[in-house]
Amino acid sequence: MKLDLYNLTNEKVGEVEVSDDVFATDVRPHLFHEVVKMQLANRRRGTHKGKTRSEVSGGGKKPFKQKGTGNARQGTSRAPHMVGGGRAFARRNRDYSYALNKKKCRAALCSALSMAAGEGQIKVVENFDLAEIKTKAVVQILNTLEVARALVVDCQDSEREHTTLNNENLRLSVRNLQSYKYLRPEGVNVYDILHYGGLVVTRKGLEKLEARLLG
């Protein structure tokens, strides 16, 4: 399939050929659920922790005498049913992360890109070079492109194979915008595509993204 190519003044300057295996596959929502669930689980820190009765300080002395008070006998104030005591089955630190099959993750990403392309939510631009770090300038460009909310995908070539470098002026100009997020092609993921609804991607970023999913 072909996608329209624009310059930063929103004028169509041509078309780019893209693979149907990436941008025209079947949309499978059940894969979105599985992959987004995995992504959110992998982001959890899992640092929650409660104290059991053995970890609560104090309680070495019997709270009150065994007989004569009318209360049930108690041996320690650290028991879970006592005020200020430990918790029964307290939460512990744990790792929530898990992995899905790589083919399933790739299929989900291609499905998300295909859905965005089918809805006209992918805007391909020739380049997104900025002379300086200027958030206001980026906002003006994105408004000119008529994109209210999107991932901004771009990169620069790296000497290392299969990796790219950030377009630093663009990354730093976008980072404070609530409705936009900068990513390199290798960072594009299902959750962010669904969250932001579309992409503004440079020609180079598009080529790297396609190569990543076809490689």
Backbone as JSON, one array per atom type, in Angstrom:
{
  "sequence": "MKLDLYNLTNEKVGEVEVSDDVFATDVRPHLFHEVVKMQLANRRRGTHKGKTRSEVSGGGKKPFKQKGTGNARQGTSRAPHMVGGGRAFARRNRDYSYALNKKKCRAALCSALSMAAGEGQIKVVENFDLAEIKTKAVVQILNTLEVARALVVDCQDSEREHTTLNNENLRLSVRNLQSYKYLRPEGVNVYDILHYGGLVVTRKGLEKLEARLLG",
  "N": [[0.83, -1.19, 0.0], [0.26, 2.4, -0.24], [1.31, 5.4, 1.36], [0.53, 8.81, 1.93], [2.89, 11.45, 1.54], [4.12, 14.21, 3.31], [5.23, 17.65, 3.69], [6.52, 19.9, 6.25], [4.76, 21.98, 6.18], [2.36, 20.96, 5.66], [1.84, 20.24, 3.05], [1.21, 18.07, 0.4], [3.75, 16.08, -0.9], [4.36, 13.8, -2.2], [4.35, 10.19, -2.34], [4.79, 7.27, -0.29], [5.86, 3.94, -0.46], [4.72, 1.21, 1.37], [4.89, -1.82, 3.31], [2.38, -4.3, 2.97], [2.26, -6.28, 4.83], [2.79, -5.11, 7.2], [1.35, -2.69, 7.45], [-1.18, -3.22, 6.51], [-2.56, -5.37, 7.6], [-4.82, -7.78, 9.14], [-6.98, -6.47, 11.63], [-6.77, -7.26, 14.95], [-8.31, -7.21, 17.78], [-8.17, -8.77, 20.15], [-5.51, -9.36, 20.47], [-4.5, -6.87, 21.11], [-5.47, -6.56, 23.71], [-4.07, -8.61, 25.1], [-1.35, -7.89, 24.77], [-1.21, -5.22, 25.74], [-1.98, -5.65, 28.37], [0.22, -7.15, 29.24], [2.28, -5.23, 28.89], [1.54, -3.23, 30.76], [1.65, -4.72, 33.11], [4.38, -5.28, 33.19], [5.36, -2.79, 33.74], [4.81, -2.33, 36.37], [6.03, -1.65, 39.6], [6.03, -3.18, 41.91], [6.71, -2.83, 44.62], [5.29, -2.89, 46.93], [4.65, -3.55, 50.38], [3.73, -5.09, 53.37], [3.76, -5.33, 56.98], [4.29, -8.3, 58.78], [3.33, -10.12, 61.79], [5.74, -10.79, 62.91], [7.4, -8.75, 62.21], [6.55, -6.37, 63.26], [7.26, -3.82, 65.6], [7.82, -3.97, 69.16], [5.55, -5.47, 71.59], [6.65, -7.39, 73.21], [5.88, -7.78, 75.78], [3.27, -9.15, 77.77], [0.0, -8.07, 77.01], [-2.03, -7.6, 78.96], [-3.01, -8.94, 82.15], [-3.56, -12.49, 82.59], [-5.99, -13.39, 83.72], [-9.12, -12.16, 85.07], [-9.75, -9.73, 83.87], [-11.89, -9.79, 82.17], [-11.59, -9.79, 79.49], [-10.66, -11.57, 76.45], [-7.94, -13.83, 76.62], [-4.67, -12.68, 75.89], [-1.51, -12.88, 74.31], [0.31, -11.26, 73.03], [0.75, -7.99, 71.67], [1.23, -7.79, 69.04], [-0.21, -9.42, 67.4], [-2.31, -10.1, 64.54], [-5.06, -9.43, 64.95], [-5.05, -7.5, 66.84], [-5.07, -4.0, 67.67], [-2.78, -2.04, 65.95], [-1.2, -4.17, 65.45], [0.55, -6.7, 63.45], [-0.06, -7.57, 59.97], [-2.13, -10.16, 58.75], [-1.13, -12.45, 56.32], [0.4, -10.52, 54.86], [1.15, -8.19, 52.21], [3.83, -8.73, 49.92], [7.03, -7.83, 48.47], [7.15, -8.16, 44.95], [7.59, -9.43, 41.61], [5.87, -8.49, 38.81], [6.17, -8.87, 36.14], [6.0, -10.46, 32.92], [6.38, -12.48, 29.95], [5.34, -12.47, 26.53], [4.81, -14.47, 23.58], [7.05, -13.73, 20.94], [6.2, -13.55, 18.28], [3.52, -13.09, 18.6], [3.53, -10.58, 19.83], [4.65, -9.05, 17.78], [2.67, -9.38, 15.81], [0.55, -8.08, 17.06], [1.49, -5.43, 17.14], [1.74, -4.86, 14.4], [-0.93, -5.07, 13.76], [-2.0, -2.92, 15.21], [-0.74, -0.77, 13.91], [-1.81, -1.12, 11.38], [-4.49, -0.61, 11.88], [-4.36, 2.1, 12.59], [-3.39, 3.15, 10.16], [-5.49, 2.47, 8.45], [-7.48, 4.1, 9.46], [-6.59, 6.53, 8.76], [-4.74, 7.76, 10.43], [-2.01, 7.97, 10.4], [0.56, 10.05, 9.76], [2.88, 10.85, 7.45], [5.92, 12.49, 7.23], [8.43, 14.32, 5.41], [10.8, 15.06, 6.76], [11.76, 15.99, 10.14], [13.3, 18.13, 11.09], [14.72, 20.39, 13.38], [15.91, 23.65, 14.04], [16.55, 24.51, 16.56], [15.97, 23.81, 20.07], [12.73, 24.02, 20.72], [9.7, 24.2, 22.02], [7.37, 25.6, 21.4], [7.62, 25.98, 18.65], [7.38, 23.38, 17.69], [4.75, 22.81, 18.43], [3.37, 24.59, 16.79], [4.01, 23.51, 14.28], [2.82, 20.94, 14.46], [0.17, 21.67, 14.76], [-0.2, 22.85, 12.27], [0.06, 20.58, 10.7], [-2.28, 19.44, 11.35], [-2.7, 17.65, 13.47], [-3.86, 16.51, 16.38], [-3.23, 14.85, 18.47], [-0.75, 12.52, 19.06], [1.85, 10.01, 18.5], [5.2, 10.94, 18.02], [7.49, 10.04, 15.76], [10.82, 9.58, 15.07], [14.28, 9.49, 14.05], [17.9, 9.26, 14.13], [20.73, 8.2, 12.23], [22.84, 5.55, 13.4], [26.1, 4.33, 14.34], [26.12, 1.79, 15.26], [24.78, -1.41, 14.53], [21.36, -2.11, 13.81], [20.37, -0.24, 15.58], [19.33, 3.08, 16.51], [19.72, 6.68, 16.83], [18.54, 9.36, 18.92], [16.62, 12.11, 17.66], [17.57, 14.78, 18.94], [16.87, 17.54, 19.28], [14.2, 17.49, 18.52], [13.15, 15.59, 20.3], [13.54, 16.8, 22.84], [12.01, 19.04, 22.5], [9.46, 18.06, 22.38], [8.96, 16.75, 24.75], [7.6, 17.96, 26.93], [4.98, 18.13, 26.2], [1.63, 17.27, 26.61], [-0.12, 15.89, 24.93], [1.4, 14.62, 23.07], [4.07, 12.38, 22.22], [7.47, 11.56, 22.0], [9.19, 9.04, 20.22], [11.69, 6.68, 19.29], [11.99, 4.54, 16.36], [12.4, 1.88, 17.25], [11.17, 1.92, 19.68], [8.46, 2.1, 19.39], [5.24, 1.01, 20.29], [2.41, -1.09, 21.16], [0.68, -0.17, 23.23], [1.17, 2.65, 23.4], [0.47, 3.47, 20.82], [-2.3, 2.93, 20.79], [-3.03, 4.57, 22.91], [-2.35, 7.21, 22.16], [-3.46, 7.35, 19.67], [-2.58, 7.84, 17.04], [0.09, 8.46, 14.6], [2.84, 10.61, 13.91], [5.23, 10.4, 11.67], [8.53, 10.37, 10.43], [10.05, 9.99, 7.14], [12.44, 8.49, 7.32], [12.12, 7.38, 9.87], [9.9, 5.8, 9.4], [10.9, 3.93, 7.58], [12.8, 2.59, 9.19], [11.12, 1.56, 11.17], [9.52, -0.18, 9.67], [11.49, -1.95, 8.76], [12.26, -3.05, 11.18], [10.01, -4.6, 11.86], [9.8, -6.36, 9.78], [12.15, -7.66, 9.75]],
  "CA": [[0.0, 0.0, 0.0], [0.98, 3.66, -0.26], [0.91, 6.46, 2.29], [0.87, 10.15, 1.46], [4.07, 12.07, 2.15], [3.89, 15.65, 3.47], [6.28, 18.46, 4.3], [6.09, 20.45, 7.54], [3.69, 22.96, 5.97], [1.18, 20.14, 5.37], [1.63, 20.11, 1.61], [1.55, 16.73, -0.08], [4.9, 16.15, -1.8], [4.56, 12.52, -2.84], [3.84, 8.99, -1.68], [5.78, 6.27, 0.09], [5.38, 2.56, -0.54], [4.94, 0.47, 2.62], [4.54, -3.23, 3.21], [1.05, -4.7, 3.42], [2.43, -7.18, 5.98], [2.92, -4.28, 8.41], [0.37, -1.61, 7.51], [-2.49, -3.6, 5.95], [-2.93, -6.69, 8.11], [-6.11, -7.83, 9.83], [-7.0, -5.87, 12.97], [-7.17, -8.29, 15.91], [-8.38, -6.56, 19.1], [-7.81, -9.64, 21.27], [-4.06, -9.23, 20.66], [-4.28, -5.61, 21.82], [-5.71, -6.82, 25.14], [-3.0, -9.42, 25.67], [-0.06, -7.18, 24.79], [-1.31, -4.07, 26.65], [-1.97, -6.21, 29.72], [1.61, -7.5, 29.54], [3.06, -4.0, 29.04], [1.21, -2.57, 32.03], [2.18, -5.56, 34.19], [5.83, -5.13, 33.23], [5.69, -1.46, 34.27], [4.55, -2.27, 37.81], [7.25, -1.73, 40.4], [5.91, -4.3, 42.84], [7.45, -2.54, 45.86], [4.38, -2.87, 48.07], [5.03, -4.49, 51.44], [3.14, -4.91, 54.69], [4.5, -6.01, 58.05], [3.65, -9.41, 59.48], [3.46, -9.99, 63.24], [7.14, -10.93, 63.3], [8.13, -7.55, 61.82], [6.06, -5.21, 64.01], [8.06, -3.59, 66.8], [7.11, -4.06, 70.44], [4.79, -6.7, 71.81], [7.37, -8.4, 74.0], [5.23, -7.93, 77.09], [1.86, -9.55, 77.72], [-0.76, -6.81, 77.07], [-2.7, -7.5, 80.27], [-2.89, -10.21, 82.86], [-4.3, -13.61, 82.0], [-7.35, -13.56, 84.27], [-9.7, -11.1, 85.88], [-10.08, -8.5, 83.15], [-13.09, -9.98, 81.37], [-11.21, -9.88, 78.08], [-10.03, -12.82, 76.02], [-6.52, -13.82, 76.95], [-3.79, -12.27, 74.8], [-0.1, -13.05, 74.65], [1.15, -10.23, 72.41], [0.02, -6.93, 70.96], [1.63, -7.82, 67.63], [-1.09, -10.32, 66.66], [-3.08, -9.37, 63.51], [-6.37, -8.94, 65.38], [-4.86, -6.42, 67.81], [-4.82, -2.69, 67.1], [-1.35, -1.79, 65.83], [-0.49, -5.42, 65.21], [0.93, -6.99, 62.07], [-1.12, -8.01, 59.07], [-2.14, -11.56, 58.34], [-0.89, -12.58, 54.88], [0.79, -9.19, 54.39], [1.68, -8.12, 50.84], [5.28, -8.79, 49.85], [7.62, -7.38, 47.21], [7.06, -9.19, 43.93], [7.79, -9.04, 40.22], [4.65, -8.79, 38.06], [6.46, -8.95, 34.71], [6.0, -11.74, 32.22], [6.66, -12.3, 28.52], [4.5, -13.14, 25.55], [5.49, -14.94, 22.38], [7.5, -12.61, 20.1], [5.36, -13.47, 17.08], [2.24, -12.49, 19.01], [3.78, -9.15, 20.04], [4.83, -8.44, 16.47], [1.36, -9.36, 15.16], [-0.26, -7.04, 17.72], [1.99, -4.13, 16.71], [1.34, -4.68, 13.0], [-2.37, -4.86, 13.77], [-2.24, -1.55, 15.68], [-0.32, 0.13, 12.84], [-2.78, -1.27, 10.3], [-5.71, 0.09, 12.29], [-4.08, 3.53, 12.48], [-3.3, 3.48, 8.74], [-6.82, 2.37, 7.88], [-8.28, 5.23, 9.92], [-5.94, 7.77, 8.33], [-4.11, 8.38, 11.59], [-0.56, 7.98, 10.23], [1.0, 11.19, 8.94], [4.3, 10.7, 7.11], [6.55, 13.74, 6.81], [9.75, 14.12, 4.79], [11.75, 15.13, 7.88], [11.28, 16.82, 11.24], [14.51, 18.75, 11.6], [14.53, 21.67, 14.05], [17.16, 24.4, 14.2], [16.79, 24.67, 17.99], [14.99, 23.18, 20.95], [11.68, 25.03, 20.87], [8.41, 23.53, 22.11], [6.37, 26.4, 20.7], [7.77, 25.73, 17.22], [6.82, 22.04, 17.43], [3.29, 22.92, 18.54], [2.9, 25.25, 15.57], [4.13, 22.55, 13.17], [1.82, 19.89, 14.64], [-1.12, 22.29, 14.44], [-0.24, 22.99, 10.81], [-0.16, 19.23, 10.17], [-3.64, 19.07, 11.77], [-2.6, 16.47, 14.32], [-4.16, 16.98, 17.74], [-2.71, 13.93, 19.47], [-0.04, 11.49, 18.3], [3.25, 9.69, 18.71], [6.1, 11.56, 17.05], [8.51, 9.02, 15.56], [11.93, 10.0, 14.23], [15.56, 8.97, 14.52], [19.09, 9.56, 13.35], [21.52, 6.99, 12.01], [23.85, 5.21, 14.4], [27.16, 3.46, 13.84], [25.81, 0.42, 15.7], [23.78, -2.06, 13.7], [20.02, -2.33, 14.37], [20.03, 0.78, 16.57], [19.29, 4.45, 16.0], [19.92, 7.73, 17.82], [17.44, 10.32, 19.02], [16.64, 13.47, 17.13], [17.54, 15.41, 20.26], [16.1, 18.79, 19.26], [12.78, 17.14, 18.47], [12.78, 14.89, 21.56], [13.48, 17.76, 23.95], [10.93, 19.99, 22.24], [8.16, 17.38, 22.53], [8.84, 16.03, 26.02], [6.68, 18.59, 27.88], [3.64, 18.2, 25.63], [0.8, 16.21, 27.16], [-0.83, 15.17, 23.88], [2.35, 14.05, 22.13], [5.19, 11.65, 22.83], [8.52, 11.23, 21.04], [9.77, 7.71, 20.3], [12.44, 6.16, 18.15], [11.25, 3.42, 15.75], [12.47, 0.65, 18.05], [10.37, 2.07, 20.89], [7.02, 2.13, 19.07], [4.6, -0.14, 20.93], [0.95, -1.16, 21.03], [0.0, 0.66, 24.22], [1.26, 4.06, 23.05], [-0.32, 3.71, 19.61], [-3.7, 2.98, 21.18], [-3.24, 5.68, 23.84], [-2.27, 8.49, 21.46], [-4.4, 7.29, 18.56], [-2.0, 7.97, 15.71], [1.52, 8.69, 14.53], [3.5, 11.5, 12.97], [6.48, 9.67, 11.5], [9.35, 10.82, 9.31], [10.33, 8.95, 6.16], [13.48, 7.62, 7.87], [11.53, 6.63, 10.98], [9.01, 4.79, 8.81], [11.74, 2.86, 7.02], [13.38, 1.82, 10.3], [10.03, 0.83, 11.81], [9.14, -1.27, 8.78], [12.59, -2.91, 8.78], [12.21, -3.74, 12.46], [8.92, -5.57, 11.89], [9.99, -7.34, 8.7], [13.45, -8.32, 9.9]],
  "C": [[0.87, 1.25, 0.0], [0.4, 4.62, 0.77], [1.35, 7.79, 1.72], [2.05, 10.71, 2.24], [3.87, 13.59, 2.15], [5.19, 16.35, 3.89], [5.71, 19.1, 5.56], [5.06, 21.58, 7.41], [2.4, 22.27, 5.52], [0.83, 20.11, 3.89], [2.06, 18.72, 1.17], [2.67, 16.83, -1.12], [5.17, 14.81, -2.49], [3.89, 11.4, -2.07], [4.99, 8.08, -1.31], [5.12, 4.89, 0.06], [5.71, 1.85, 0.78], [4.41, -0.95, 2.45], [3.13, -3.5, 3.73], [1.13, -5.61, 4.64], [2.53, -6.41, 7.29], [1.75, -3.31, 8.55], [-0.99, -1.96, 6.91], [-2.87, -5.01, 6.37], [-4.31, -6.62, 8.76], [-5.98, -7.21, 11.23], [-7.57, -6.89, 13.95], [-7.17, -7.72, 17.34], [-7.96, -7.45, 20.26], [-6.3, -9.61, 21.53], [-3.72, -7.93, 21.38], [-4.42, -5.84, 23.33], [-4.53, -7.56, 25.77], [-1.7, -8.64, 25.8], [-0.11, -5.98, 25.73], [-1.3, -4.55, 28.1], [-0.55, -6.57, 30.14], [2.45, -6.24, 29.77], [2.8, -3.32, 30.37], [1.71, -3.38, 33.22], [3.68, -5.39, 34.33], [6.27, -3.77, 33.77], [5.5, -1.38, 35.79], [5.84, -2.47, 38.59], [7.21, -2.89, 41.38], [6.62, -4.09, 44.16], [6.54, -2.47, 47.08], [4.8, -3.9, 49.11], [4.32, -4.11, 52.74], [3.92, -5.7, 55.73], [3.67, -7.15, 58.64], [3.88, -9.24, 60.98], [4.91, -10.09, 63.7], [7.95, -9.66, 63.0], [7.68, -6.3, 62.55], [6.87, -5.07, 65.29], [7.19, -3.66, 68.04], [6.45, -5.41, 70.62], [5.51, -7.76, 72.61], [6.71, -8.69, 75.34], [3.77, -8.33, 76.89], [0.99, -8.3, 77.92], [-1.47, -6.58, 78.4], [-2.68, -8.88, 80.91], [-3.86, -11.24, 82.3], [-5.75, -13.64, 82.46], [-7.82, -12.28, 84.95], [-10.08, -9.84, 85.14], [-11.4, -8.6, 82.4], [-12.81, -10.05, 79.88], [-10.69, -11.27, 77.74], [-8.54, -12.72, 76.28], [-5.69, -13.49, 75.7], [-2.35, -12.41, 75.24], [0.8, -11.98, 74.07], [0.26, -9.2, 71.71], [0.35, -6.91, 69.48], [0.73, -8.73, 66.79], [-1.96, -9.53, 65.67], [-4.41, -8.81, 63.99], [-6.26, -7.83, 66.44], [-4.59, -5.1, 67.08], [-3.31, -2.42, 67.1], [-0.53, -3.04, 65.59], [-0.12, -5.6, 63.75], [-0.26, -7.43, 61.25], [-0.99, -9.51, 58.81], [-2.0, -11.61, 56.81], [-0.54, -11.22, 54.24], [1.36, -9.27, 52.97], [3.21, -8.07, 50.89], [5.77, -8.19, 48.54], [7.52, -8.51, 46.18], [7.26, -8.59, 42.53], [6.57, -9.46, 39.42], [4.93, -9.06, 36.57], [6.37, -10.37, 34.18], [6.16, -11.46, 30.74], [5.63, -13.04, 27.68], [5.36, -13.6, 24.38], [5.83, -13.75, 21.47], [6.64, -12.45, 18.85], [4.02, -12.82, 17.41], [2.41, -10.99, 19.23], [3.94, -8.43, 18.71], [3.49, -8.32, 15.75], [0.47, -8.27, 15.74], [0.17, -5.65, 17.27], [1.61, -3.85, 15.26], [-0.16, -4.41, 12.91], [-2.72, -3.44, 14.2], [-1.86, -0.53, 14.6], [-1.3, 0.08, 11.67], [-4.08, -0.54, 10.62], [-5.52, 1.6, 12.16], [-4.02, 3.96, 11.01], [-4.68, 3.45, 8.08], [-7.73, 3.52, 8.27], [-7.68, 6.58, 9.51], [-5.23, 8.5, 9.44], [-2.58, 8.32, 11.54], [-0.2, 9.11, 9.26], [2.5, 11.06, 8.7], [4.84, 12.03, 6.61], [7.96, 13.45, 6.29], [10.84, 14.11, 5.85], [11.14, 16.01, 8.96], [12.48, 17.48, 11.91], [14.2, 20.13, 12.18], [15.88, 22.35, 14.24], [17.54, 24.55, 15.67], [15.72, 23.94, 18.78], [13.92, 24.21, 21.26], [10.33, 24.32, 20.86], [7.33, 24.29, 21.34], [6.42, 26.15, 19.19], [7.18, 24.37, 16.84], [5.3, 22.09, 17.48], [2.72, 23.56, 17.29], [2.94, 24.3, 14.37], [3.04, 21.49, 13.26], [0.41, 20.43, 14.38], [-1.29, 22.47, 12.94], [-0.51, 21.64, 10.14], [-1.55, 18.7, 10.53], [-3.65, 17.75, 12.54], [-2.77, 16.93, 15.76], [-3.53, 16.11, 18.82], [-2.0, 12.79, 18.73], [1.31, 11.16, 18.91], [4.06, 10.38, 17.63], [7.31, 10.64, 16.93], [9.58, 9.52, 14.6], [13.21, 9.43, 14.82], [16.68, 9.53, 13.68], [19.91, 8.29, 13.26], [22.56, 6.81, 13.1], [24.9, 4.31, 13.77], [26.89, 2.0, 14.22], [24.67, -0.14, 14.86], [22.48, -2.26, 14.49], [19.66, -1.33, 15.47], [20.03, 2.15, 15.9], [19.55, 5.41, 17.16], [18.71, 8.66, 17.82], [17.7, 11.55, 18.16], [16.47, 14.36, 18.36], [16.73, 16.71, 20.28], [14.6, 18.5, 19.27], [12.34, 16.49, 19.78], [12.6, 15.88, 22.7], [12.37, 18.79, 23.75], [9.56, 19.39, 22.5], [7.91, 16.91, 23.96], [7.86, 16.64, 27.02], [5.25, 18.69, 27.38], [2.81, 17.01, 26.08], [0.18, 15.34, 26.08], [0.09, 14.51, 22.86], [3.47, 13.34, 22.88], [6.19, 11.29, 21.74], [9.03, 9.82, 21.29], [10.65, 7.47, 19.09], [11.69, 4.96, 17.59], [11.27, 2.15, 16.58], [11.66, 0.74, 19.33], [8.87, 2.09, 20.64], [6.36, 0.86, 19.59], [3.08, -0.01, 20.86], [0.26, -0.2, 21.98], [0.01, 2.14, 23.81], [0.49, 4.39, 21.77], [-1.8, 3.84, 19.96], [-3.99, 4.2, 22.07], [-3.28, 7.02, 23.1], [-3.1, 8.51, 20.18], [-3.81, 7.4, 17.17], [-0.52, 8.27, 15.77], [1.84, 9.81, 13.55], [4.9, 10.93, 12.82], [7.23, 10.22, 10.29], [9.6, 9.66, 8.35], [11.37, 7.96, 6.69], [12.93, 6.77, 9.01], [10.63, 5.52, 10.47], [9.81, 3.63, 8.25], [12.32, 1.98, 8.12], [12.31, 0.99, 11.0], [9.61, -0.37, 10.98], [10.21, -2.36, 8.78], [12.6, -3.71, 10.07], [11.16, -4.85, 12.46], [9.02, -6.63, 10.8], [11.26, -8.15, 8.87], [13.38, -9.61, 10.7]]
}
